[in-house]
Structures are given as C-alpha cells and as structure tokens.
Amino acid sequence: MHLEFRHLRTIKAIHEAGGLARAADLLNITQSALSHQVKGLEDQAGVELFVRRTKPLKLSSAGLRLLKLAEKVLPEVEALEEDFRGLRTGKTGRLHIAIECHACFEWLFPVLELFRKAWPDVDVDIRPGLAFDALPALQREEVDLVVSSDPEDLDDVDFTALFDYEPVFVASAQHPLAQKEFVVAEDFRDELLITYPVERSRLDVYSQLLLPAKVEPRGIRQVELTAVILLLVASNRGVAVLPDWVVREVRYHSDYVTRPLTAQGVTRRLYAATRDVETTKPYMAHLLRLARTEPLKLQREGQTIPA
C-alpha cells in the first residue's frame, strides 16, 4: 500500500467536512479529483473507507483507523514544516557554544540573556571547551561556536574578533606588590598563584608572561569560581591574574589592587570561531554583534556583569 501525506489530509478533510463537495473546497481541488483519489486509495487498501449513502458521509471502521493515523502524523509533519520554514528564514536553529576561556562565563551569560529575548526559538547550550578539543568539535558540527583567544588557520572556519582585554594582576591591598605600579614575571617567583583549574598553556599569565621568562611561582592553587579567587586574594592568601572585565568592579575596592602586567601591559583578543557557512546566519550574526559590543558597553557604563 502506497500511502502519501495527501491521502491522510484527504481522509481528515472529508471527516471534518462531512462530504466530498465541502472537503474538495477545503483541499482546493475539484470534487471529481477528490472522488478519484478516494477510489484509488480504497483500491490500494482493498477495503471501503467510507459508509456509502450516509449523510453526512461517515468513515468505515477501516477509515477510522486511517483517520487516527492522520491525526497522529499530520501535526508532526506540520510542526516539521514550520521548523524548516524557520531554518530557511534564519529564525530557528541550534547554537551550542564551547568556551576555551574559563572566565568568559562572566560576560557571556548576560550576552546570551539578550540573545534569548531576540531569538527565543534558537536552541542554546553551553559546553565548557576545556574538557575536550573544542575546535575539532566545531569542525565535526558537535558545537556551533567556540570562544577562544587562540585563533588557528582551519579550513571552513571563521574567527571573528570580539574585543580586546587586558589580563591584570590582582592582590590584596596589604600585599607588598601592591606598592608597585606594575608587576613583571620575576615578581611571581615567591608567590602563591591562584588560577582557574585549566592547563597552564591556556592561562594568560603563563602564556604571555611566565613561560617566556621561565619563571615558576612558589605554588599554584586552582579554584573554580571567580568569587572564591577574589575572596582568597582579599584575605592575602595568594595573588591572581584575571581579565580586566572580571575585576573592573573591584578596581576601587579598598581590599584589592589591580596592576598591569609589565610596564607596557598585556593585551589579548578574544575570538568567536564558527563554521564559515553559518557565520552570516541571522541569529549567529546577531550574537556576534552582541558579543563584540555588550562587554565594552557595560564596561563604559560602569555596570557589573553578573557572574
């Protein structure tokens, strides 16, 4: 039996209309064409689908079984068609994000809150990219966007610059290094350095300062939460290096000091990696615009980005 969606729509329309003439109008076909379609369907099934000479026209027991199938399948087909229309117009889609920057959660959440309001039908999820190779996962289409400070030359992948930031030294106001205008690699040699629990190569303080100078701190303490890092630093139990957007609200706090790394300071750039075929999708382009402007806008306005 060769059953098509139009057959299911026909059975449903005749049942709801109670006759061929009105059903034909609903389906926008002639009554003759509809009658021919019903006869062909009954010939395939080998049973009558309607009880003849009843008014309104009624379904037989076999017809009722086919109606039950139509009422189950057609709504799912219509929902799928609506999804496809959304994909074609760029209103729906999937946006699974991997983050290679541990502190990026500090600014990404408010950006995603703004994005959610504009694109409620886009499926958003976040996967910490520190536990797996995020960029290969992007190429395998397991994730759709990777936030990273280390762009690579990859086929079919775009790296969109988001914004520049400055990794800054953070210490208790009572710490001896608080008296310096800036810190250098050698200043860390006798310090307990408090960091996020990630590989050293992913930490700005190591990649940009300590490793080139071949300096190793006295000790390392890894802490998951930014708030806990700041609490420990305020208690003078260690020092830290954090992105400037994380610590801007404590710059004027009496318990802390922030200082540049080296006399010139260190500047890093954050990127969003996306598959090139998806970079210009409306919802993706909007997210990239938000990610480029919102952290800087909030910083200029002196607002605090929720952790």
C-alpha positions as CSV (number, residue, x, y, z in Angstrom):
1,M,0.0,0.0,0.0
2,H,1.5,3.3,-1.1
3,L,0.3,5.9,1.4
4,E,1.0,9.6,0.9
5,F,0.5,12.6,3.1
6,R,-2.2,13.9,0.7
7,H,-4.2,10.7,1.4
8,L,-4.1,11.4,5.2
9,R,-5.1,15.0,4.5
10,T,-8.0,13.8,2.3
11,I,-9.4,11.4,5.0
12,K,-9.2,14.1,7.6
13,A,-10.8,16.8,5.4
14,I,-13.7,14.5,4.4
15,H,-14.3,13.5,8.0
16,E,-14.3,17.1,9.2
17,A,-16.4,18.4,6.2
18,G,-18.9,15.5,6.2
19,G,-19.0,15.3,2.4
20,L,-16.9,15.3,-0.7
21,A,-18.0,18.7,-2.1
22,R,-17.0,20.7,1.0
23,A,-13.9,18.7,1.5
24,A,-12.8,19.4,-2.1
25,D,-13.2,23.1,-1.3
26,L,-11.0,22.8,1.8
27,L,-8.4,20.9,-0.1
28,N,-8.6,23.3,-3.1
29,I,-9.2,20.6,-5.6
30,T,-12.3,19.6,-7.7
31,Q,-14.8,17.1,-6.4
32,S,-14.1,14.8,-9.3
33,A,-10.4,14.7,-8.5
34,L,-11.2,14.1,-4.8
35,S,-13.5,11.2,-5.7
36,H,-10.8,9.7,-8.0
37,Q,-8.3,10.0,-5.2
38,V,-10.6,8.2,-2.7
39,K,-11.4,5.4,-5.1
40,G,-7.6,4.9,-5.8
41,L,-6.9,4.8,-2.0
42,E,-9.7,2.2,-1.4
43,D,-8.4,0.1,-4.3
44,Q,-4.9,0.1,-2.7
45,A,-6.3,-0.7,0.8
46,G,-8.7,-3.4,-0.6
47,V,-11.5,-2.2,1.8
48,E,-14.1,0.6,1.8
49,L,-13.0,3.6,3.8
50,F,-16.5,5.3,3.9
51,V,-20.0,4.1,4.6
52,R,-21.9,5.0,1.4
53,R,-25.3,6.6,1.3
54,T,-24.9,8.3,4.7
55,K,-25.3,12.0,5.2
56,P,-23.0,13.4,6.4
57,L,-20.5,11.0,4.9
58,K,-19.1,8.7,7.6
59,L,-15.9,6.7,7.8
60,S,-16.0,3.0,8.0
61,S,-14.0,1.2,10.7
62,A,-11.1,0.9,8.3
63,G,-11.4,4.7,7.6
64,L,-11.4,5.5,11.3
65,R,-8.1,3.7,11.7
66,L,-6.7,5.7,8.8
67,L,-8.1,8.9,10.4
68,K,-6.4,8.0,13.7
69,L,-3.1,7.8,11.8
70,A,-3.7,11.1,10.1
71,E,-4.5,12.8,13.4
72,K,-1.2,11.5,14.8
73,V,1.1,12.1,11.8
74,L,-0.1,15.3,10.3
75,P,0.5,17.6,13.3
76,E,4.1,16.3,13.5
77,V,4.5,16.9,9.7
78,E,3.1,20.4,10.1
79,A,5.5,21.1,13.0
80,L,8.4,19.9,11.0
81,E,7.4,22.1,8.1
82,E,7.3,25.1,10.5
83,D,10.7,24.2,11.7
84,F,12.1,24.1,8.2
85,R,10.5,27.4,7.4
86,G,12.2,28.8,10.5
87,L,15.5,27.4,9.4
88,R,15.1,28.8,5.9
89,T,14.4,32.3,7.2
90,G,17.0,32.1,9.9
91,K,14.5,32.3,12.8
92,T,15.3,29.0,14.4
93,G,18.4,26.8,14.7
94,R,20.9,25.4,17.1
95,L,23.6,27.4,18.9
96,H,25.8,25.1,21.0
97,I,28.8,27.1,22.4
98,A,32.1,25.8,23.6
99,I,34.2,28.1,25.8
100,E,38.0,27.7,25.9
101,C,38.2,30.7,28.2
102,H,37.2,29.9,31.8
103,A,36.5,33.5,32.8
104,C,34.4,34.1,29.7
105,F,31.3,33.0,31.6
106,E,31.5,36.3,33.3
107,W,30.4,38.3,30.3
108,L,28.8,35.6,28.1
109,F,25.7,35.0,30.3
110,P,24.3,38.5,30.1
111,V,25.0,38.5,26.3
112,L,23.1,35.2,26.0
113,E,20.2,36.7,28.0
114,L,19.9,39.5,25.5
115,F,20.2,37.0,22.7
116,R,17.5,34.7,24.1
117,K,15.0,37.6,24.2
118,A,15.6,38.3,20.5
119,W,15.8,34.7,19.3
120,P,13.6,32.6,21.6
121,D,13.3,29.7,19.1
122,V,17.1,29.1,18.8
123,D,18.3,26.1,20.9
124,V,21.2,27.5,23.0
125,D,23.5,25.3,25.1
126,I,27.0,25.8,26.6
127,R,29.7,23.2,26.9
128,P,32.9,24.1,28.7
129,G,35.5,23.7,26.0
130,L,38.3,23.0,28.5
131,A,37.3,19.3,28.8
132,F,37.6,18.5,25.1
133,D,39.1,19.7,21.9
134,A,36.6,22.5,21.0
135,L,37.8,23.5,17.6
136,P,37.8,19.9,16.2
137,A,34.4,19.5,17.7
138,L,33.3,22.7,15.8
139,Q,34.5,21.1,12.5
140,R,32.6,17.9,13.3
141,E,29.5,20.0,13.9
142,E,29.2,18.9,17.5
143,V,29.2,22.6,18.6
144,D,28.4,25.7,16.6
145,L,30.6,28.4,18.2
146,V,33.9,28.3,20.1
147,V,35.1,31.3,22.2
148,S,38.8,31.3,22.2
149,S,41.8,33.6,22.5
150,D,44.0,31.4,20.2
151,P,42.9,31.6,16.5
152,E,44.1,28.9,14.1
153,D,44.2,28.6,10.4
154,L,41.5,26.0,9.9
155,D,39.6,25.1,6.7
156,D,36.0,26.3,6.6
157,V,36.2,28.0,10.0
158,D,35.9,31.8,10.5
159,F,37.5,33.6,13.5
160,T,35.6,36.7,14.3
161,A,37.4,39.2,16.6
162,L,35.2,40.1,19.5
163,F,37.1,42.5,21.7
164,D,40.5,43.1,23.3
165,Y,41.1,42.7,27.0
166,E,43.9,43.1,29.5
167,P,45.0,40.4,31.9
168,V,45.7,42.3,35.2
169,F,47.5,41.4,38.4
170,V,45.1,41.2,41.4
171,A,46.4,41.3,45.0
172,S,45.3,42.3,48.5
173,A,45.8,46.0,49.3
174,Q,48.1,44.8,52.1
175,H,50.3,42.8,49.8
176,P,53.9,44.1,49.3
177,L,53.4,44.1,45.5
178,A,50.5,46.5,45.9
179,Q,53.1,49.3,46.2
180,K,54.4,48.7,42.6
181,E,53.0,50.5,39.6
182,F,53.2,47.2,37.6
183,V,54.4,43.7,38.0
184,V,56.8,41.6,36.0
185,A,57.4,37.8,35.7
186,E,60.1,37.8,38.4
187,D,57.6,39.2,41.0
188,F,55.7,35.9,40.8
189,R,58.6,33.7,41.9
190,D,57.8,33.8,45.6
191,E,54.0,34.0,45.3
192,L,51.2,31.5,45.5
193,L,49.4,32.0,42.3
194,I,45.6,31.3,42.3
195,T,44.3,30.3,38.9
196,Y,41.3,28.6,37.3
197,P,41.6,24.8,37.0
198,V,42.9,24.7,33.4
199,E,46.1,23.8,31.6
200,R,48.9,26.3,32.1
201,S,49.1,26.9,28.4
202,R,45.5,28.3,28.5
203,L,46.3,30.8,31.2
204,D,47.3,34.3,30.1
205,V,49.7,34.8,32.9
206,Y,51.7,31.7,31.8
207,S,51.5,32.0,28.0
208,Q,52.2,35.8,28.0
209,L,54.5,36.3,31.0
210,L,55.8,33.3,33.0
211,L,56.7,30.8,30.3
212,P,58.6,33.2,28.1
213,A,60.6,34.4,31.2
214,K,61.0,30.8,32.5
215,V,59.7,31.8,35.9
216,E,57.8,29.4,38.1
217,P,55.7,30.7,41.1
218,R,56.3,29.3,44.5
219,G,53.0,27.4,44.3
220,I,49.7,27.1,42.4
221,R,46.2,26.9,43.8
222,Q,43.4,26.1,41.4
223,V,39.9,27.5,42.2
224,E,36.8,27.1,40.1
225,L,34.9,30.2,40.9
226,T,35.9,33.8,40.3
227,A,34.2,35.0,43.5
228,V,36.3,32.5,45.6
229,I,39.5,33.6,43.8
230,L,38.8,37.2,44.8
231,L,37.9,36.1,48.4
232,L,41.3,34.4,48.8
233,V,43.1,37.3,47.2
234,A,41.4,39.8,49.6
235,S,42.5,37.6,52.5
236,N,46.1,37.8,51.3
237,R,46.3,34.1,50.7
238,G,47.7,34.5,47.2
239,V,47.7,36.6,44.1
240,A,45.9,36.2,40.8
241,V,45.8,37.3,37.2
242,L,42.3,37.9,35.8
243,P,40.8,39.6,32.7
244,D,40.0,43.2,33.2
245,W,36.3,42.7,32.6
246,V,36.2,40.3,35.6
247,V,37.8,42.7,38.1
248,R,36.7,46.1,37.0
249,E,34.2,46.3,39.8
250,V,36.9,45.7,42.4
251,R,39.4,48.2,41.0
252,Y,38.2,50.8,43.5
253,H,37.6,48.3,46.3
254,S,39.7,49.0,49.4
255,D,40.6,45.3,49.9
256,Y,42.2,44.9,46.4
257,V,44.6,46.4,44.0
258,T,45.0,45.7,40.3
259,R,48.2,46.3,38.4
260,P,49.3,45.9,34.8
261,L,51.5,43.0,33.7
262,T,54.8,44.7,32.7
263,A,55.2,48.4,32.1
264,Q,53.5,48.3,28.8
265,G,50.7,46.0,29.9
266,V,49.5,42.9,28.1
267,T,46.7,43.0,25.6
268,R,44.8,39.9,24.4
269,R,42.0,39.4,21.9
270,L,39.0,37.2,22.2
271,Y,37.6,35.5,19.1
272,A,34.4,33.6,18.2
273,A,35.1,30.6,15.9
274,T,32.2,29.5,13.7
275,R,31.8,27.3,10.6
276,D,32.0,29.7,7.6
277,V,28.7,28.6,6.2
278,E,26.9,29.6,9.4
279,T,28.8,32.9,10.3
280,T,26.3,35.0,8.4
281,K,23.1,33.3,9.6
282,P,20.9,36.0,11.1
283,Y,20.9,34.7,14.6
284,M,24.6,33.9,14.5
285,A,25.4,37.4,13.2
286,H,23.3,38.9,15.9
287,L,25.1,37.0,18.7
288,L,28.5,38.1,17.3
289,R,27.4,41.7,17.3
290,L,26.2,41.4,20.9
291,A,29.4,39.7,22.0
292,R,31.5,42.4,20.3
293,T,29.6,45.3,21.9
294,E,28.0,44.3,25.1
295,P,31.1,43.7,27.3
296,L,32.6,47.1,26.2
297,K,29.3,48.9,26.6
298,L,28.8,47.6,30.1
299,Q,32.4,48.5,31.0
300,R,32.0,52.0,29.7
301,E,28.7,52.4,31.7
302,G,30.4,51.0,34.8
303,Q,27.8,48.3,35.2
304,T,28.6,44.9,36.8
305,I,28.2,41.8,34.7
306,P,26.7,39.1,36.8
307,A,28.9,36.1,37.5
